[in-house]
Amino acid sequence: MENKKDNSNKNIFILGGAGYVGAELVKFLLSQGYRVTVFDLFIYGTEVLPNHPNLITIKGDMRDLKHLNQSLIGCTDVIHLACISNDPSFELNSNLGKSINYDCFEPFVEMSIKNKIDSFIYASSSSVYGIKEEKNVTEDMILEPLTDYSFYKAECEKILLNYSSSKLITTVLRPATVCGYSSRQRLDVIVNILTNHAYNNNKIKIFGGEQLRPNIHIKDMVRCYYSILNTSNNKKAGKIFNAGYQNQSLNKIAQIVKNCFNDNIEVETVSTDDNRSYHISSEKIKNEIGFVTEFGIEDAVNDLINAFDKKLLVDSLNNSDYYNIKKMQEINLK
């Protein structure tokens, strides 16, 4: 890991900092000497974050613009992670998804400028590309989002980059699907889904199989945000970066998961009309800011197995804390 330096003059405002990636990012930034302010609904509880003298937690709805604006005071940089994440969660209530993922985005960017925020990193998604035939999907390709979720991600990218200036250093990240263990665990993303079922059922089910899914280990995702924060402005201002690692077919991911277990894991393949297939190139972020991944799908699977062995994940096949749609339905989020 990079040499630790004095970051105490930085107060990083993380919108959605109690989410799957956010919870691990917060802990890492605190370990690197940053002050961190988290603004989140905390629908998965506050215990996903540590008690730390340099951490401020604010429970709030990002659609409450007055509260959001007040919370930004004294912060230096923004990492925007908050959203109704992934296609199925968005489609559960498209009006809710739009109100959170899109409607309040531009006002938040504007208030970031008024509060003299130095840099703004936005977590978009590699799904904005849609289905591409090209072997290497790069950041300059035309976006062809297939769903409302990815459409509004693409629209927010445009908004943010339109505000890019010397007063606000803007960077867009298009992450692959994140995998691995977090204190705010998700078990509704592909690698984690398969590992959960392999561990608890000795069986995994694949819908289709040839569709490609880019994945990135959660530790690498955290390192990626840290790298962007510490990159000189001229290298990140107004830039878009893919952030991924392995572009593997669902069949290959299933095989990787299976190989991490000593037991015989049954793999069932069923047909599907879900033709979403994503693959991205991460050469730009490697060449321009020097970020490369250190972990793979195998590491994510083994981290999850370790968490299961230690009983850190309770009733993992049913507990709504691990499934965004279940939790949204349970609390009737509006």
matplotlib code that plots the C-alpha trace (Angstrom):
import matplotlib.pyplot as plt

x = [0.0, 1.1, 3.1, 1.0, 1.1, -0.6, -4.2, -5.7, -6.4, -8.8, -12.4, -13.9, -17.7, -19.0, -22.6, -23.7, -20.8, -22.6, -23.2, -21.4, -18.3, -18.7, -18.3, -15.0, -13.8, -14.6, -12.5, -9.6, -9.6, -9.7, -6.7, -4.9, -5.4, -8.3, -11.3, -14.5, -18.1, -20.7, -24.2, -26.5, -30.0, -28.3, -31.1, -28.6, -27.7, -24.9, -22.8, -21.4, -19.1, -16.5, -16.5, -13.6, -12.7, -12.2, -15.6, -18.8, -22.0, -25.1, -28.4, -30.2, -32.0, -30.0, -33.3, -33.4, -31.2, -31.1, -29.8, -27.4, -26.0, -25.6, -23.7, -21.2, -19.9, -16.2, -15.7, -13.0, -13.8, -16.8, -17.1, -20.7, -21.6, -25.3, -28.0, -30.6, -28.1, -28.4, -31.1, -33.6, -33.5, -34.2, -37.0, -38.7, -39.8, -38.6, -39.9, -38.0, -34.9, -35.1, -35.7, -32.5, -30.2, -30.9, -33.3, -31.1, -27.8, -27.3, -28.4, -25.8, -23.1, -24.0, -23.9, -20.5, -19.2, -20.8, -19.2, -15.8, -15.4, -12.0, -12.8, -15.9, -15.6, -18.8, -19.5, -21.2, -21.3, -19.8, -23.4, -23.7, -22.1, -24.9, -24.0, -20.8, -19.3, -15.8, -13.3, -12.1, -14.8, -13.0, -14.1, -14.5, -17.2, -20.8, -23.0, -26.0, -27.6, -30.2, -32.1, -33.3, -30.6, -27.8, -29.5, -29.6, -26.0, -25.0, -27.0, -25.4, -22.0, -22.9, -24.1, -20.9, -18.6, -20.4, -19.4, -15.8, -13.5, -10.6, -13.1, -14.3, -12.1, -14.5, -13.8, -16.2, -15.5, -17.3, -16.8, -17.2, -19.4, -17.8, -17.3, -16.0, -16.6, -17.8, -19.1, -22.2, -22.4, -24.3, -25.2, -27.1, -24.2, -22.9, -19.7, -21.2, -24.5, -22.7, -20.4, -23.3, -25.2, -22.1, -21.3, -24.9, -26.5, -23.5, -25.1, -25.0, -27.3, -26.3, -28.8, -27.4, -23.7, -21.9, -22.7, -19.7, -19.4, -16.5, -15.7, -13.5, -12.6, -13.9, -10.4, -9.3, -12.4, -11.4, -7.8, -9.1, -11.0, -7.9, -5.8, -8.1, -8.0, -4.2, -3.8, -2.8, -5.6, -4.3, -4.5, -8.1, -9.9, -12.8, -11.7, -13.7, -12.1, -13.3, -12.4, -12.4, -10.3, -11.5, -14.0, -15.3, -18.3, -20.9, -19.8, -16.2, -17.1, -19.1, -16.1, -13.8, -16.3, -16.5, -12.8, -12.5, -14.5, -13.2, -16.7, -18.4, -20.4, -23.2, -23.5, -26.9, -27.3, -30.8, -31.8, -32.6, -33.7, -31.4, -28.8, -26.9, -23.3, -20.6, -16.9, -14.6, -11.0, -9.2, -6.0, -6.7, -6.7, -3.6, -1.7, -2.9, -2.8, -1.0, -3.9, -3.8, -5.7, -4.2, -7.0, -9.1, -12.4, -10.7, -9.7, -13.3, -14.7, -12.1, -12.8, -16.5, -15.8, -13.8, -16.7, -19.1, -16.7, -16.5, -20.3, -20.1, -23.0, -26.2, -29.0, -27.4, -29.9, -32.8, -31.6, -32.8, -29.7, -27.8, -30.3, -31.2, -34.6, -35.7, -34.6, -36.4, -39.6, -39.3, -38.9, -41.2, -38.6, -40.3]
y = [0.0, 3.6, 5.4, 7.0, 10.8, 13.5, 13.7, 15.4, 18.6, 16.7, 16.0, 13.6, 13.8, 10.3, 10.3, 6.8, 5.9, 3.2, 1.1, -2.0, -0.2, 2.9, 1.0, -0.4, 2.9, 4.8, 2.4, 2.6, 6.4, 6.7, 4.4, 6.7, 9.7, 11.4, 12.9, 11.5, 12.7, 10.1, 11.1, 8.1, 6.8, 4.0, 1.6, -1.2, 0.2, 2.4, -0.6, -1.1, 1.8, 2.0, 4.4, 6.8, 10.3, 11.4, 10.1, 12.1, 10.2, 12.1, 10.3, 12.0, 11.6, 13.1, 14.5, 16.8, 19.4, 21.8, 19.1, 17.9, 21.5, 22.0, 18.7, 19.7, 22.6, 22.1, 19.2, 19.3, 16.5, 14.5, 10.8, 10.2, 6.6, 6.9, 5.4, 2.9, 0.4, -2.1, -2.7, -4.9, -2.5, 0.5, -1.2, -2.1, 1.6, 3.6, 6.9, 6.4, 5.4, 8.6, 10.8, 9.5, 8.7, 11.7, 14.5, 15.6, 15.1, 18.5, 20.5, 18.5, 19.3, 23.0, 23.1, 21.4, 24.3, 26.8, 25.0, 25.2, 21.4, 20.7, 17.5, 15.4, 11.7, 10.1, 6.4, 5.6, 2.1, 0.0, -0.9, 2.5, 1.0, -1.5, -4.5, -4.1, -6.4, -4.9, -7.0, -3.9, -1.5, 1.8, 5.1, 6.9, 4.6, 5.6, 4.9, 2.7, 2.1, -0.7, 0.2, 3.3, 2.6, 2.8, 5.7, 7.9, 7.0, 8.2, 11.4, 12.2, 11.8, 14.5, 16.8, 16.4, 16.9, 20.0, 21.5, 20.5, 23.5, 24.7, 25.3, 21.8, 18.9, 16.2, 12.5, 9.8, 6.2, 3.3, 0.4, -3.2, -5.3, -5.3, -8.6, -9.7, -9.2, -6.0, -5.1, -4.0, -7.1, -7.6, -11.0, -10.0, -9.5, -12.3, -13.6, -13.2, -14.9, -17.9, -18.2, -17.9, -20.7, -22.9, -22.6, -23.1, -25.3, -27.0, -25.9, -22.9, -21.9, -20.0, -18.2, -18.4, -18.6, -16.9, -13.4, -11.5, -9.8, -7.6, -7.8, -5.9, -7.0, -4.6, -4.0, -2.9, -0.7, 1.0, 1.4, 2.9, 5.7, 6.4, 6.5, 9.1, 11.2, 11.2, 11.8, 15.3, 17.4, 17.6, 13.8, 13.4, 16.7, 16.0, 12.4, 9.2, 5.9, 2.3, 0.4, -3.4, -6.4, -9.7, -9.9, -13.4, -15.3, -16.4, -20.0, -19.1, -17.3, -20.4, -22.5, -20.2, -20.3, -24.1, -24.5, -22.5, -25.3, -28.7, -30.2, -31.2, -28.2, -28.8, -26.3, -26.0, -24.0, -22.7, -20.6, -16.9, -14.0, -11.7, -10.8, -8.2, -8.7, -6.3, -6.2, -3.3, -2.3, -0.8, 0.2, 3.9, 4.1, 2.0, 4.1, 7.5, 7.3, 4.0, 2.1, -1.7, -4.3, -6.6, -9.0, -11.4, -13.3, -16.1, -13.7, -12.5, -16.0, -17.0, -13.8, -14.7, -18.3, -17.0, -14.8, -17.7, -19.9, -17.2, -16.8, -13.2, -13.6, -14.6, -16.5, -15.4, -16.9, -15.0, -12.0, -8.8, -7.0, -8.6, -8.0, -4.5, -5.4, -7.3, -4.4, -1.8, -3.8, -4.5, -0.8, 0.4, 3.0, 5.9]
z = [0.0, -0.6, 2.0, 4.6, 4.8, 6.9, 5.6, 8.6, 6.7, 4.5, 5.5, 3.0, 2.6, 1.6, 0.4, 1.0, 3.2, 5.1, 2.0, 0.8, -0.6, 1.6, 4.9, 3.8, 2.3, 5.4, 7.5, 5.1, 4.8, 8.6, 8.8, 6.4, 8.7, 6.9, 8.6, 7.2, 7.2, 6.2, 5.1, 4.8, 5.6, 7.6, 6.7, 7.4, 10.8, 12.2, 13.4, 9.9, 10.7, 13.4, 16.4, 15.5, 16.7, 13.1, 11.9, 11.8, 10.9, 9.8, 9.3, 6.5, 3.1, 0.2, -1.2, 1.8, 0.2, 3.1, 5.5, 2.8, 2.3, 6.1, 6.3, 3.7, 5.7, 6.6, 4.1, 1.5, -1.0, -2.0, -2.9, -4.2, -3.7, -2.8, -5.1, -5.5, -6.7, -9.6, -12.1, -10.1, -7.1, -9.3, -11.2, -7.9, -7.7, -10.7, -9.3, -6.0, -8.0, -10.2, -7.2, -5.4, -8.3, -10.5, -9.4, -6.5, -8.2, -9.9, -6.8, -4.9, -7.4, -7.2, -3.4, -3.5, -5.5, -3.2, -0.2, -1.9, -2.3, -3.9, -5.7, -6.5, -7.4, -8.7, -8.7, -12.0, -13.4, -16.1, -17.1, -18.9, -22.0, -22.6, -24.7, -26.8, -29.3, -29.0, -27.0, -25.1, -24.0, -23.3, -21.8, -25.1, -26.5, -27.0, -24.0, -24.7, -21.3, -21.3, -18.1, -16.2, -13.6, -16.1, -18.1, -15.0, -14.1, -17.6, -17.2, -13.9, -15.5, -18.1, -15.4, -13.3, -16.2, -17.2, -13.9, -14.2, -13.6, -11.6, -8.8, -8.8, -9.9, -11.1, -11.8, -12.9, -12.1, -13.9, -11.6, -12.4, -10.1, -6.7, -4.8, -1.5, 2.2, 3.8, 7.3, 5.3, 3.3, 0.0, -1.2, -4.2, -6.6, -8.7, -7.1, -3.6, -4.6, -6.0, -2.9, -0.5, -2.3, -2.7, 1.0, 2.3, -0.3, -2.0, -5.2, -7.5, -10.3, -13.4, -15.7, -19.2, -18.7, -21.6, -20.5, -19.4, -16.0, -15.0, -11.3, -8.9, -5.4, -2.7, -1.4, -4.9, -5.2, -1.9, -3.2, -6.4, -4.6, -2.5, -5.6, -7.2, -4.1, -4.1, -7.9, -9.0, -10.4, -13.9, -14.2, -12.9, -13.7, -16.0, -16.5, -16.8, -15.7, -15.9, -12.7, -13.1, -13.3, -14.6, -17.4, -16.9, -18.2, -15.7, -16.4, -15.6, -12.4, -11.3, -12.0, -10.0, -7.1, -7.3, -7.2, -3.9, -2.1, -1.2, -1.4, -4.6, -5.6, -8.1, -10.9, -12.6, -15.8, -16.8, -19.8, -19.5, -21.6, -19.7, -22.3, -20.4, -21.0, -19.8, -20.3, -19.8, -20.3, -17.3, -19.2, -19.0, -15.2, -15.2, -17.7, -16.5, -12.7, -12.2, -10.5, -10.8, -8.9, -6.4, -5.7, -7.8, -7.7, -5.8, -3.0, -2.8, -2.5, 0.1, 2.1, 2.1, 3.1, 6.0, 7.0, 6.9, 8.9, 11.6, 11.7, 10.6, 8.2, 10.0, 8.1, 4.8, 2.5, 4.0, 6.0, 4.4, 5.6, 2.7, -0.1, -1.3, -2.7, 0.4, 2.6, 0.5, 0.6, 4.3, 5.3, 2.4, 1.3, -0.4]

ax = plt.figure().add_subplot(projection="3d")
ax.plot(x, y, z, "-o")
ax.set_aspect("equal")
plt.show()
